Amino acid sequence: APAAPAAPAAPPPPPPPFSPLPPAQTWSEYLRRWSPASYSSLGSLVRWKTSPPPPHSPLPPPLAPRRASPPPSTPPPRAPPTLPSPAPLALTRRIFASPSGMCRTREGDGVYSEIWELSQSQCEARCVVDGGCVAYEHSTFPRGGARGGAYTRCELHTVPVTHTVPASFPVVCRVLQPASANPPSRGRGSKRPGSQTRQRGAESSSLPLPAARYAFSSFVTPTPRLAAAFLVDYLGATLLEDPRTFQTRAAAHGRLVAAVRFRPGSTSQATQALRADVRHLNEGPHDVYFVRSDEPPASEGSLLTAERLADEMSKVHRFGVQETWDWWQDWHLALWTENLDAVLVRLLRDGVPFVTRGTSAYVEIPRGITFQLQGLNMSLAATEPFNFCRATTPTSRLPTPPPGAWRSAVRPDAPLPPIPHLQAKHLALPTDTPEAALQHLQRFIGGEGLGDVLAFLQPRSHRFSNGECAMLKWQRLADFDLHFVHQFSKTDQPSGGSTASVRDVQRRLVAGHAKHAGEDVGQVALADPALSTFLGNGLGLRVSSLEPFRARLDAARAPYYVHSGDSSQTRRSLYVPLATGFIVELQEEK
């Protein structure tokens, strides 16, 4: 009998819409296979768990040990902190008779904190904003060896200094002058709308600060509408078209604003049980505003405007190269979601470049703005730990993995999962004075430090970020965190150089805020158009009352701005510059 015809072969199953990477495929494993042995930076990444920091670590050995007296078991009481008027940025001070001497107290060396690799002006600036600092000592030691150069050490003293002792190395000891009984006028800043007097009792300045809750973030960019469209298309935000629904007055004074709102949502209890750092996050809606000046100031080529800075940052960023990182990328807004793959799949489908660290992806929002997308896990892209010791330069030529070596392929016609809700988690800011920025924030905005969290992370995902290759300082508000980041080995310059370095921008902003402190934001727009553009880079926080904040700022003579508004505006605001020059807008709840 003839054989029965064979059954037709079943069609092959359709390929999956996207294929997660095998669990064993990690970035470090890729580097072990592909990185050349002579490339020391990549080699240090592979060996980061067992190797000491690279030799270029900025922390020096103890070249000149000092017999520092241990702090007493009960710290001495501190007088109420006072800051000098911000109008002259130079510290009001006197120099001891022996300029080359080291600071000493009646008890000996005194009580102080050490910070290495700061210039004298940076050391002085930190003492100014530190409420407990009464004097500082800046010393220089020869580096030795083939590299040459010198180390510098900054000491911030918290016990009154009475005299100096000679030293065999260059050192200067400078002491804050006591506050005058009749402090000088603040000039233009002495007249604040709605304020009948500048003298407030000591009891009002010592009132506890109300909890500050997150409301929005604002960024200056030459392309606000394009930036807003990116968040709508890739992150699921909703465009706000009616300015009356905005939570900020950034649209005033000749500015163009594109605004989006993220829908409310919460993290599951199971995830909160695993991640203590997401239990406090705001579950309500939150906004992001992108701002551009309607009419840039004349002679813009010679002025550093916020729009020009965004252009410069975009030139520095290299999101297409996984191994690189620049200091400006540490200025970012972090959003948290449990399902990070549902966000990344859209970026992968459209070829949007991003870099990964830990369980986070970092992507550029047009133009020059960095967003961190953090999740519980990430299977569509391999990742690596933070490598703070790996140096980057504007002309770094780092090897790039072959296509598909560390990211999943996504078919253009693949069905996409819905975009999950994203909660605002933290804002990171680059600064070369993270300790001073943290102390300023704690003093005038409130919250609690996260030193214990950092101490837990530093031996793990954030190794060498405790002052060896970087310095991180974190602060937690009621439902949001702030991070201050000082990178020792990361570039902040585009190829060809630029004047928009992190240090330069911070100095310019701090000087400008001190000059115009106390003015209405509308007056600043007329008096200093370039500085006014930076007022659009801000963080919005809701508070129950502005008076405790205003009293504390007034008592310390610290700079801030006001917004007089109009008769239809019932919500009052204070604009407080941080020690980084970044603006925090405190809004009084209705």
N, C-alpha and C positions, 0 to 999 in steps of 0.2 A: 504494500500500500504506500502511496506517496506520502512523504513526510509532511506533517502539518506546517503551514507557513509560520515562520517566527513572528512573535508579537513585535509590533513596532517599538523601537526604543523610546523610553520616556524622555521628554525634553528636559534639558538641564535646568535645575532650579535657578531662578533669577538671582543675580548677585545681591548681596545685602546693600542697603542704602549707604552704609558706611561701616568700615571694619575697624574695630578697636585694635590697638597695638597689642601684640602678645605681652603677657605680664612680665616676661623676662627682658623685654626690649626697653631699656632705660638709656638715658642720654650718656651716663657714665660708661655703660657697656659699649655704646657706639664709639665713644672716644677711645676706649681701650683698643678697639679694632682699627680705627682710622687715623687717630692723631699721630703725627710724626714724633718720634722719640725726642727730637731736639727741641720740640715746642714746650718750653718749661711751664708756661701758664696753663696749658691744657693738662700737662702732667701733674701739676699741683692740684688741679681739680679732681683728677682720678684718685689721688692719694690724700685727699683733704681730711679723711677721717683719722689718719694715723700720723700725718706729718705736722711738724711745727709750722708756724707762719713763715712765709717766704722772707728772705733776708732784707727786702725793702720795707719791712714793717716799720712804721714810724715811731713805735715806742722804743726809746733808747734803753740801754742797760743803765743801772744805777752808777753813773760815772762819779757823782759827787754825793755820796750818801750823807744824810743829815740825821741827827739825833732828835727826831721829832718826838716831843712828849706825847704820850698816849692821851686821847681825849678822856676827860673825867667821866666817872660813871654817871654823874648827873650833869648834863650840859649846862653851862652858865646861862642865866636868863639873858635874852637879847632885848635891847631897847627897840621900840617900835621903829621899823625900817623907814628910812626916808631916802628919796632919790633927788638928785639935783635937778634944777630946771633943765628941760631938754633943749632949750634954745641954743646954748653952746654945747656941742656934742662933747667937747673936751671935758674931762672930769675935773671938778673943782678939787684941788689937791695942794699939798705942800710936800716938798722934798726934804728928807732928813739931812742933817749937816754932813753926813757921810754917804754920798750918792752910791758908792760902791758897796755899801754894807747890806747885810741881810736883816730882814724884819725880825724883831724880838719883842717879847712881852715880859712883864714882871716875872712870870712863871717859867720862862724859857723860850722854846721855839714857837709856842703858841698852838692854836687849833686852826687848821687850814685844810683845804682840798687842793690836790695837784692836778694840773692839766698840762700835757706836753704838746710841743709843736704849735705854739701860738706866738704871734708877734706881740710886741708890747701893747700896741693899740687894741688888739683883740682881747688881751688879758684885761686891759683897762675897761673895755666895753662890758665884759662879763661882770666885773666888780660893780659897775654902775647899776645893772639891772638886777643884781642879786641883793635881795632885801637884807641879808645878813652879813654882807661883805663890808668890812670897815677899812681894809687895806689890801694891797696886792704887792707881790714881789715877782719880778721878772728877771730870770737869770739865763745865761748862755754858757754852754759847755762845748768844747771841741769834740767833733765826732770821732776823729782818729781813723786810722786805716787808709786804704787806697781811695775811698770815696771822698774823704775830707769833709768840709762843711762844719756845721755845728747843730747841736740840739738846743731847744729852748724849753724852759719850764716856767709855768705860771702857777703861783700860789694865791688862793683867795682866802684871806684871813678873816676869822669871825670873832676874834678876841682883840681888844684894843692893843695896838702896837705902841711901845714906849720908847724904844731905842733901836739902834742897828749895831751890828758887829762886822768887822772887816771880813772880806772874802778874797780868795785867790782867783776868782773868775768874775766876769762882768755881771753885775747884778744891780738892780735898782729897787728901792722900797718906797712906795707912795701910799699916802694915807688920805682917806676922805676927810674933808673939813667938816666940822659940826654944822648942822643946818642953822642958818641965820634966824634970829627971832623975827625979823621983818623980811621975808623972802621977796626977791625982786618980782616985778610985774611980769606977767606972761606976754605982754604986748598985745598983739591982735587976739591971742588966745584967751585974754582975760574976760572978754565979753561973750558969754554963751547965751544963745536964745533960751528964754524960759528960766534962766538962773538969776536969782536975786542977790546972791552973795557967793563969794568964793571961800569964805571961812566956814568950815564945818567942824563940829566937835570931834574929839578923838573917839568918842563912843560910836559915832556914825560910821567912821572909817573902819572900825573893828567889827561891824556887823557881819554875820555869816552871809556868804553869797548864795543866792537861790540857785537851784539846779538849772543848768543850761541844757536844753534839748535841741537836737539837730532838726533843722528845717530845710536848708538848701546849700548848695555850693555854686559858685559863680566863677567863670573863667573868661578872660579876654582873649579873643582870637580874631584874625582878619576875616574868618569865614564862619560867622555864627550860624547861619541857616544850614550850611553843609554839616556843621558839627551836630546840630539838633537832629537833622535827618539821619545821621549815622546812629544816634541813640534810638530813634524810632525804628529803623530798619533792623538793627542787629541786637538791641537790648530790650526791645518791647516797650519803650517809653511812649507817652502820649504827648502830642504837640499842644502847647498852650497858645491860643491865638488871641485871647482877650487880655490885654495888660492889666485889667482890673482884677484878674485872678492871680497876678504875680504876688509872691511873698516878699519881694524886694523892690526898692525904688530905683533900681539900676537903669531903668528906661528913661529916667529924667536927665536933664542937662545934655541934650543932643547926643544920645547914645542909641544904637540899634541893638535890640535884644531878641534872641530866639530862645524860647523857654520850653522845657519838657517836664513832665511829671511822671514819676514811677508809681505804680499802683501799690496799695498797701498789701502786706503779706507777712507771714511769720515763718519761723523755722520749726520743724517738727520737734516734738519732745524727745524723740529718739536721738536726733542729731544734737540737740542741746545737751543731752546726757553725755555725748562724746566730746563736744566742743564747748568748753566753758566760755570761750571768747565770743560766742554769738548769742548768749542767753540774754544779754542786756540790750540788744539792738532795737532800734525804733521800728515798730510794726506798722506805722502809719504811712501815708504818702509823703514823698520827698521830691524836691525839684532840683533841676540843674539849669543854670542860665549861662548863655554864651553872649558876650558883650563885645561890641565894636564901637569906637568913637565915630560919630557921624562925620565930623570934620576934623581930621588929624591936624595937629598944630603945624604952623608954618615952620620951615627949616627942619622938617622931620628927620632928614638925613643926619643932622647933627645932634638929635635928641633921642634918648632911649625911651620910647613909648612901650606900652604893654603889647601893642600889636607887633611892633618890631621885635620884641623879645620872643613872642610866640614863633615868629619866622625863624629866629636864630635857634630856638630849641628844636624846631623841626629839622633844621640842617644837622644838628648834633645827633638826633635820634637815628638809630639803625635797627629798626625792628625786624628787618629781614635777616639779621645775623644773630643766631641764638646765643653765641658765646660772648657777645659784647654787652656792655651796660654803660650808660653815662649818668652823671650826677643829676642832670635835669629830670631823668626818669623817676627820681625819688620825689618829685612833685607830682602826686597822683591822687585821685579819688578811688578808693577801694569799694567795690560792690560785692556783696556776698549772695550766693545762691547754693542750694543743695545739689542742683543738677547742672553742673558746669558744662558737661558735654552738650547739652541742649542749646547752649549759647555758642560754644566753639564750632559746632557743625556748620553754622551759617558763615562764620569767618573762613573755615576751611573750604567750603563750597565756592566762595567768591575769591579765594586767594588773598584774603586780607592778612598781611604779615603780623605776627605777634611772637613774643618770646615768653618762655615759661620759667618759673622758679617755684619750687615746692609744689603746692596744689593751686597755683595761680597762673593766669595768663595776663600779660601786659600788652596793651594795644594802643596805638596812637589815634586820638580823635582829631579830625582836621580842624586847626592845624597846630601841631606842637604840643597838644595836651595828651597826657598819659592817663589811662584808666587801668586799674587793676581789677580783674575778674577772679574772684576767689571762690572755691568750692570745696565740698567735702572730699572729693576725689576727682581724678582726671584720667580718662582712658583713651582719648582721641589724640593726645600728643604726649610724647615723652618729656621729661623734665629733669632738672638738676637742682642741687641745693644752691643757696645763695653763696657766691664765692667773692667775698669782700676783698680778698687779697689779690685777686687777678687784676692786674693793671690794664687799663684801656687808654688809648690815645686817639686823637682825631684821625690818624692815618693807620690805625690798626688794620692789618690784613689777616684776619683769622680764617682758618679753614671752615668751609660751609658743608654740611652734610648733603649727600645726594638727595634728590627729590624723593619723598616717601620714606626716607630712612628713619625719621622720628615723628612724622605726622601721618594720620590716617588719610586715605583717599576718599573723597565724597563725590558721588555721581551728581552731575548738574540737575538731573531730574529726580533726585531722591526726595521722597516725602520727608518733610521736616517736622520734628516734634514742636509743640508749642513752646514759646519762650517763657521760662519760669520767672517768677517775680524776683527782683533783686533788691536787697536791703543795703542801705548805706552803712558801711562798716568803719572806715577811718579815712582821714586825710593826712597824707605824708607831705612834708615840706623839707627841701634841702636847705642847709644852713651850716656855717662853720662854727656856730656857737650853740650847739644843741642844749647844753646844760643851762645857759642863760635863757634860751627860749623856753625851756621847760619851767624854770623858776618864774619867769614873767607870766606865763600862762597860769600857773598855779596861784600866783598872787592876785591876778586881776580877773581871771575867768573862772577859776576853781577846778574842781575835779580831784582825781587821785592819781598818783604816779603808778606805773606798771613795772617797777624795777624787778619785782619778783617774777613776773611773766618773762621778762627779758633774760633774767638769770637762768630760767628754765630752758629757754629756746637757744641761748648762745652756744652751749656745747653741742647742740643738735643742728637745727636748720639755719641758725644765724651765728655760726662760729666766727670768731675773730671780729665781732662787731661791738666789743666792749672796750674799745680804745686801741686795739692792735692794728687793724686795717680799716676800721670804721668806728663811728660812735653813734649809737642809737639811743634816743630817749623817747619814751612813750607816756602819754597821759590819757586817762579815761574820764570822759564826762558822763552825764547821766545815761545816754544811749548812743554814744559815739566816741571814737578815739582820735587822738592826734599823735602823729609820729614826727620827730625831728631827726634828720639824717645828715651826718657829716661823713662823706666818703673821702678817704685819704688817697685812693689809687685810681679813681674813675675820672675820666675827662669831662669837662663841661664846655668844651670849645669845639666848634666845627672845623673841618679841614680849612686851613688858611687863616685861622685865628679869628677872634671876635672880642669886642669890648663887653659882651654880655655874659660875664662869668658870674657864678653864684655869689661870690664875695662882693663883686662890684655892684651887682644889682641890690644886694642887701644893704650895702653902705649907702647907696643913693636913696633908697626908699626910707631908711631910718632917718637920714638927714632931712629929707623932704617932710616927713611926718612931724619931726620936731619943729620945723620952721612954721608949719601951718596949723599946729595943734590948737584946738578950740574953735576953729572956723567951721562954718556951715559947709557941707560938701559942695554946694553950689558956688560958694566963694572960691573954693580951691580950684574948681573948673575954670574960673576966670583968671585967678592969680598964677596958677602953675598948670597949664594944660597937659604937659607931659606926665607930671605926677598924678593928675586927675585920672588919667587912663588906667592907672594901676588900682584905683579904688574899685574897679570891676572884678578884680581877683579877690574873692571873699568867701567867707563861711558864715552862714546865717544860723543863729541860735535863738531859741525862744526862752524868755525868762519871765517870771511872775512880776518882777519889779526891777527898774533900772537904778533906783536910788542907791542900793548898797554898792553897786559897781561904780557909779559916779562918785560916791563919797570916797571909796578907796582910791580911785584914780586921782581925785583932787588932792587927797591927803599926801599922796606920793608925788604930786605934780607930774604925773605921767601923761603923755599925749593921747588925745582922742578927738574925734569929730562928732558933730551933731547933725541932725537933719530937722529943720524947722517945719517942713511939710506945709500943709495949708489947712483950711478949716474943715475940709472933708476927710483929712487924715486923722484918725484917732489913735493909731499905733505909733508910739515913739520909738526912736532908734538911737543907739550909740554906735559909733564906728571906732573900734579899738585896734590900733596897729600892734601886732605882735613884735617880738624882738627880731623876727625875720623880715619885717616890713609888710607881711601879709595882713589883710584886714579881716577882723571878726566883727560882724554886724550883730549886735545884741538887740533883739526886738522885744518890746514889752507886750505881753499877751493882753488882748482886749478883755 
